[in-house]
Amino acid sequence: MEQLEIQSQRLGRNTEEKERLLQNVKDGWKLLNQQLKELAVCQEEESSMLEEYDRRTMEMLDQIADLWQYERYAKREYEKCEERILDMIADI
């Protein structure tokens, strides 16, 4: 009888231990899922920020190209004016 009682106590402790471990696993999965959701949000925000950075970079490159073309145009116009002035001086 006493042997049966000891085995019953062991079985009870084993069941409690299994339930505790199972709860730990469930809690771990919940935490992991929460962290995965947070990671997905962070990745989405990062992606959005990178897209904005790319857009702004392209805008800046377009502006640089426009300024470079304007500089070339201004330089040509300056050279034409310089030639006209030299021609006028030569005519005097």
C-alpha positions in Angstrom: 0.0 0.0 0.0 2.8 2.3 1.0 4.5 1.5 -2.3 1.4 2.5 -4.2 1.2 5.8 -2.4 4.9 6.6 -3.2 4.3 5.8 -6.9 1.2 8.0 -6.8 3.1 10.9 -5.3 5.9 10.5 -8.0 3.3 10.4 -10.7 1.7 13.6 -9.3 5.1 15.3 -9.2 5.9 14.2 -12.7 2.5 15.5 -13.9 3.1 18.8 -12.2 6.6 19.0 -13.7 5.2 18.2 -17.2 2.5 20.9 -16.8 5.1 23.4 -15.6 7.3 22.6 -18.6 4.4 22.8 -21.0 3.4 26.2 -19.6 7.0 27.4 -20.0 6.9 26.2 -23.7 3.6 28.0 -24.2 4.9 31.2 -22.6 8.1 30.9 -24.7 6.1 30.6 -27.9 3.9 33.6 -27.0 7.0 35.7 -26.3 8.6 34.5 -29.6 5.5 35.4 -31.6 5.3 38.8 -30.0 9.0 39.5 -30.8 8.4 38.3 -34.4 5.5 40.7 -34.7 7.7 43.5 -33.4 10.5 42.6 -35.7 8.1 42.6 -38.7 7.0 46.1 -37.7 10.6 47.3 -37.4 11.4 45.8 -40.8 8.4 47.5 -42.3 9.5 50.8 -40.8 13.1 50.3 -42.0 11.9 49.5 -45.5 9.8 52.7 -45.5 12.7 54.7 -44.3 15.0 53.2 -47.0 12.4 54.0 -49.7 12.2 57.6 -48.5 16.1 57.8 -48.4 16.2 56.5 -52.0 13.6 58.9 -53.1 15.4 61.9 -51.5 18.7 60.7 -52.9 17.3 60.6 -56.4 15.8 64.0 -56.0 19.2 65.4 -54.9 20.9 63.7 -57.8 18.4 65.2 -60.2 19.0 68.6 -58.7 22.8 68.2 -59.0 22.3 67.2 -62.7 20.2 70.3 -63.3 22.7 72.5 -61.6 25.6 71.0 -63.6 23.7 71.6 -66.8 22.9 75.2 -65.8 26.6 75.7 -64.9 27.6 74.5 -68.4 25.0 76.8 -70.0 26.1 79.7 -67.9 29.7 79.1 -68.8 28.9 79.0 -72.5 26.9 82.2 -72.3 29.7 83.9 -70.3 32.2 82.8 -73.0 30.0 84.2 -75.7 29.7 87.5 -73.9 33.4 87.6 -73.4 34.0 87.0 -77.1 31.6 89.8 -78.0 33.3 92.2 -75.6 36.7 91.3 -77.1 35.3 91.7 -80.6 33.9 95.2 -79.6 37.2 96.2 -78.1 39.0 95.0 -81.3 36.6 97.1 -83.4 37.4 100.2 -81.5 
